[in-house]
Amino acid sequence: MAEGMDNLVLEQLRMIREDLKSLRTDLSESKVEVRGDLAEVKSDVGGLRMMVSGLASVIGQLDERVEHVEEKLGVKP
């Protein structure tokens, strides 16, 4: 009976080992996916920074033009 119990314990340990292998594989795949997503997010953030910088430049130019028009109209003190 002890041998049957040993076999039962060993079978459970084998199943646990297989579950752990599966979890490791899934975790590795998830890491790769997350890294890819992170790289994409970093790229998007870089693009957004460039867009905001460009918009800030355009807004500055518009502000200068408005000030010039205000000066011409005598609206600006």
Secondary structure, DSSP 4 states (H G I P E B T S, - for coil): -HHHHHHHHHHHHHHHHHHHHHHHHHHHHHHHHHHHHHHHHHHHHHHHHHHHHHHHHHHHHHHHHHHHHHHHHT---
